[in-house]
């Protein structure tokens, strides 16, 4: 699976970008809310993503105070009704593996953000306070739909990976819809994760992405 990241001059052009649908639900027989989004390269700024989900009452127990670490029992963004963006980057030989560098952004309908980066699922690093503040999503809410809008600065990606997304380089991506709370547990993906147990942290299954020249 491949995703073309179109270049846009302003955020209002995002719906001209390729739509991605999070419609592959697996592992449990839970809710399957309609979820979709768009990712574009905002000229001179970075990757701009908008995601939407049709849910009337999304779970939002987590906020930036109790969930920022991602380790407080019952107060993790992924325990709420959350949408997630994972960006992966290949090793020097051009291959992306389970222990390759990737960064994850997890967001709920209250605007809480959990983000981390590293090579592999264990020992991941958290973002600096200033970086967190600059990344906080804008939340959109209607009666039966909610959404998030987030700009991931190209300078942030460059610092982590030495990849300059504005140059049209290839990277990898996946988009998710999740809740790990048993009553509403569900796992939706854009690019299928081929694993026996729930695990979004497998970059080798991400879709290839490239910013148009």
C-alpha positions as CSV (number, residue, x, y, z in Angstrom):
1,X,0.0,0.0,0.0
2,X,1.2,3.5,-0.9
3,X,0.1,7.0,0.1
4,X,0.8,10.0,-2.0
5,X,1.4,13.1,0.1
6,X,0.2,16.1,-2.0
7,X,1.8,19.5,-1.5
8,X,-0.6,22.2,-0.3
9,X,-0.2,25.9,0.2
10,X,-2.7,26.3,3.1
11,X,-4.7,24.1,5.5
12,X,-8.0,24.7,3.6
13,X,-6.6,22.6,0.7
14,X,-6.3,19.5,2.8
15,X,-9.4,17.8,1.4
16,X,-7.8,17.9,-2.1
17,X,-5.3,15.4,-0.7
18,X,-5.7,11.6,-1.0
19,X,-8.2,10.4,1.5
20,X,-7.2,7.5,3.7
21,X,-9.9,5.2,5.3
22,X,-9.3,3.4,8.5
23,X,-11.6,0.5,7.7
24,X,-9.6,-2.7,8.6
25,X,-10.9,-3.7,12.0
26,X,-9.3,-6.8,13.6
27,X,-8.5,-8.8,16.7
28,X,-11.8,-8.1,18.6
29,X,-15.4,-8.0,17.7
30,X,-16.1,-4.4,18.9
31,X,-17.3,-1.1,17.4
32,X,-16.2,-0.2,13.9
33,X,-16.7,3.5,13.7
34,X,-16.3,5.1,10.3
35,X,-13.0,6.9,10.4
36,X,-11.1,8.7,7.7
37,X,-8.6,11.5,7.0
38,X,-6.2,13.4,4.8
39,X,-2.4,14.1,5.0
40,X,-0.6,16.8,3.0
41,X,2.7,18.6,3.0
42,X,2.0,22.2,4.0
43,X,4.7,24.1,2.1
44,X,7.6,25.2,4.3
45,X,5.9,23.9,7.5
46,X,5.5,20.1,7.6
47,X,2.9,17.3,7.5
48,X,-0.6,18.5,8.1
49,X,-3.2,15.9,9.0
50,X,-6.9,16.0,9.5
51,X,-8.8,12.9,10.8
52,X,-12.5,12.4,11.4
53,X,-14.6,9.7,13.1
54,X,-18.4,9.2,13.3
55,X,-19.0,8.7,17.0
56,X,-21.7,10.4,19.1
57,X,-20.2,10.2,22.5
58,X,-16.4,9.4,22.3
59,X,-14.8,8.4,25.6
60,X,-12.6,11.3,26.9
61,X,-11.4,10.5,30.4
62,X,-7.8,11.5,29.6
63,X,-6.4,15.0,29.6
64,X,-2.9,16.5,29.3
65,X,-2.4,16.3,33.1
66,X,-3.3,12.7,33.7
67,X,-2.4,11.1,30.4
68,X,0.6,12.9,29.0
69,X,3.0,10.2,30.2
70,X,0.9,7.4,28.7
71,X,1.5,5.3,31.8
72,X,-1.2,6.3,34.3
73,X,-3.6,3.2,34.6
74,X,-7.0,4.1,33.2
75,X,-5.8,7.5,31.9
76,X,-4.1,6.7,28.6
77,X,-5.2,8.3,25.4
78,X,-5.5,4.8,23.9
79,X,-8.0,3.9,26.7
80,X,-10.3,6.6,25.4
81,X,-11.8,6.8,21.9
82,X,-8.6,7.8,20.1
83,X,-7.3,8.4,16.6
84,X,-3.6,7.9,16.0
85,X,-0.9,8.8,13.5
86,X,2.3,6.7,13.2
87,X,5.2,7.8,11.0
88,X,8.1,5.4,10.3
89,X,11.5,5.9,8.7
90,X,13.6,3.3,7.0
91,X,17.1,2.3,8.1
92,X,20.2,3.4,6.1
93,X,19.8,0.4,3.8
94,X,16.3,1.6,2.8
95,X,14.4,-1.1,4.6
96,X,11.9,-0.4,7.4
97,X,11.9,-3.0,10.2
98,X,10.2,-3.6,13.6
99,X,13.1,-1.7,15.3
100,X,13.3,1.2,12.9
101,X,12.7,4.7,14.0
102,X,9.1,5.8,14.2
103,X,7.0,8.4,16.0
104,X,3.5,8.0,17.3
105,X,0.8,10.6,17.9
106,X,-2.3,9.6,19.8
107,X,-5.3,12.0,20.2
108,X,-8.7,12.0,21.8
109,X,-11.8,14.2,21.4
110,X,-10.8,16.3,24.4
111,X,-7.6,17.4,22.6
112,X,-5.2,15.3,24.7
113,X,-2.1,14.2,23.0
114,X,0.3,11.4,23.8
115,X,3.4,11.2,21.6
116,X,6.7,9.4,21.7
117,X,9.6,8.3,19.4
118,X,12.3,5.7,19.2
119,X,13.5,2.6,17.6
120,X,11.1,-0.2,18.6
121,X,8.3,-0.3,21.1
122,X,10.4,-0.4,24.3
123,X,12.4,2.5,25.7
124,X,10.6,5.2,23.8
125,X,11.4,8.8,24.4
126,X,8.9,11.6,25.2
127,X,8.8,15.0,23.6
128,X,10.1,18.2,25.2
129,X,7.5,20.5,26.8
130,X,7.8,23.1,24.0
131,X,7.4,20.5,21.3
132,X,4.3,19.2,23.0
133,X,2.7,22.6,23.1
134,X,3.5,23.3,19.5
135,X,1.9,19.9,18.4
136,X,-1.4,20.0,20.4
137,X,-4.3,19.2,18.0
138,X,-7.3,21.3,17.2
139,X,-10.5,19.4,17.9
140,X,-13.6,19.5,15.8
141,X,-16.9,18.2,17.3
142,X,-20.4,17.8,16.0
143,X,-23.3,15.8,17.3
144,X,-22.3,12.5,15.6
145,X,-18.7,13.2,14.5
146,X,-15.4,14.4,15.9
147,X,-12.1,15.2,14.4
148,X,-8.5,16.4,15.0
149,X,-6.2,18.6,13.1
150,X,-2.5,18.5,13.7
151,X,0.6,20.0,12.1
152,X,3.8,17.9,12.5
153,X,6.7,20.3,11.8
154,X,9.3,19.2,9.2
155,X,12.0,20.5,11.6
156,X,10.9,18.0,14.2
157,X,11.0,15.1,11.7
158,X,14.4,16.3,10.5
159,X,15.8,16.4,14.0
160,X,14.7,12.8,14.7
161,X,15.5,11.1,11.4
162,X,17.5,13.4,9.1
163,X,14.6,13.0,6.6
164,X,13.6,16.2,4.8
165,X,9.9,15.5,3.9
166,X,9.8,18.7,1.8
167,X,12.3,17.2,-0.6
168,X,9.9,14.4,-1.6
169,X,11.7,11.7,0.3
170,X,10.0,8.4,1.1
171,X,8.8,7.6,4.6
172,X,6.1,5.3,6.0
173,X,2.8,5.9,7.7
174,X,-0.2,4.3,9.3
175,X,-3.4,5.7,10.8
176,X,-5.5,4.1,13.5
177,X,-8.7,4.2,15.4
178,X,-8.6,2.6,18.9
179,X,-9.9,2.1,22.3
180,X,-8.4,-0.4,24.8
181,X,-11.3,0.0,27.2
182,X,-13.0,-3.4,27.3
183,X,-16.6,-2.1,26.9
184,X,-15.7,-0.3,23.6
185,X,-12.5,-2.1,22.7
186,X,-11.6,-1.8,19.0
187,X,-8.6,-1.6,16.7
188,X,-8.9,-0.1,13.2
189,X,-6.0,0.4,10.8
190,X,-5.4,2.0,7.4
191,X,-2.6,-0.4,6.4
192,X,-3.2,-3.9,7.7
193,X,-1.1,-5.1,10.6
194,X,-0.4,-8.8,10.2
195,X,0.0,-9.9,13.7
196,X,-1.8,-12.4,15.9
197,X,-2.3,-9.9,18.8
198,X,-3.2,-6.2,18.9
199,X,0.0,-4.2,18.2
200,X,0.1,-1.0,16.2
201,X,3.9,-0.7,16.8
202,X,5.1,-2.7,13.8
203,X,6.6,-0.3,11.3
204,X,7.2,-3.1,8.8
205,X,3.5,-3.0,8.0
206,X,3.1,0.7,7.5
207,X,2.2,2.1,4.1
208,X,4.9,3.7,2.0
209,X,4.4,7.5,1.7
210,X,6.1,10.1,-0.5
211,X,5.7,13.8,-0.8
212,X,5.0,14.7,-4.4
213,X,7.8,16.5,-6.3
